[in-house]
Amino acid sequence: MSYRELWVLITRLPQESWTQTALRDSPEHAAMRSKRQNEPVRFGPWALENYQLAELIDAIRQNTWMTQVMVPGRQGPPPPAPPRTPRPGAEPAAVRSLTPEGLSYLQRIHSRREET
């Protein structure tokens, strides 16, 4: 078997395989990735699509939570923020909570939208 044939076989492995995970976590690939704050240090056994789906789930949960917070005539403190979907290799995110100032700001924006 030639090196080219071996490389073709390796690159066609599923993204969740140990080999593909090791290739993604290699220092060469780490240097190419941007250093965003929420990006995991290591990809672990998940493929990129899995991380994108986790981000989508978190966005939907956040949107649902904001809708609950912005209900007109709502009394009392806001419900707790939804937990972030756990990701292998990613460090847990800091707990986000809505401050009273933030809640009043969102209510002002919401009331402006209702006026128009």
N, C-alpha and C positions, 0 to 999 in steps of 0.2 A: 504494500500500500504506500502510495506516495504521500508526502506532506500535504500536498494540495487536497487529496482525497480525504485525509484525516481532518484537515481544516473545514472542508465542506460538511463533513459529518458532524463535527463539533458545533458549527454555527447553525445547523438545522435542529439542534436539540431544543426541547421546550424551554421557554424563558424561566420556568420554575426549577429546572434541573440544577444539581449541585455544580456542574461544570459552568453553566451560564451564570450562576450566582457568583462563582469564584471569579469569572472574567469581569463581571460588572463591578465587583468589589476590589478589583486590582488597583494599585496606585496609579497606573496610567489612565484608567477611566475616571478615577477620583479627581485627577488634575483637570480633566476636561469638563466635569460637571460644575455648574455655578454653585457658589457658596451661599445659598439662601438660608434664612434662619430656620425654616421648618423642614428643610430637606434632611432626610435621614443620613446619618454618617455612613451606614452600610445598607444595601438594599435587602439583604436577607433572602429568604426563599420566594418573595413576591416578585412578580414581573411588574413592569411599568404600568400596565393596564390595571393591575390590582390597586396600586397606589392612587391612580386617577379615580377609580371607582370609590375608594375610601374618601377621597376629597369631595367627590360628588355627594356621597351620603352625608358627610359632615355639613356641606352647604345646604342640603335639604333640611337637615335637622335645625341648623341655625336659622333658616328662613321660617320654619314652622314656629320656632321659639320666639322670633321677633314678631310674628303675627299674633301670637298669644299675648305678648307684652303690649302690643299696640291696640288691643281691643278697646274701643271707645267706652268710657265710663268704668273702666277697670279700677278697682280699689285694692289697696294693700301693696306689699312688696312684689317685685317681679319674680316669676318662678326661676329656679336655678337654671343656668345655662346647660345645654345638652353636653354630655361627655363626648370627647373626641374618639373616633374609631381607632382602636389600638393597631399599631403597625409594627411588624417585626423589624428590629434594628433601629427604630426611631425612638428617641427619648420622649417621655410623656410631656405634653404641652402644659404650659402654665394654666391654671384655672382662671378663666375669664368671668368676671361678674359685671353686671350693669350697675353703675353708680347712680345715685339719685339725680345727679346733674345730667348724666347721659340719658336717663329716662325722661327727664323734663325736656331735654333737647329733642328727643325722638317724638315726644307728644306734640311739641310745637310744630315740627315738620308735618306730622300727621294731620294736625288741625288746619294747617295751611292748604294741604291737599284737598281736604273736605270742603273748604271755602270756595275753591275754584271749580 
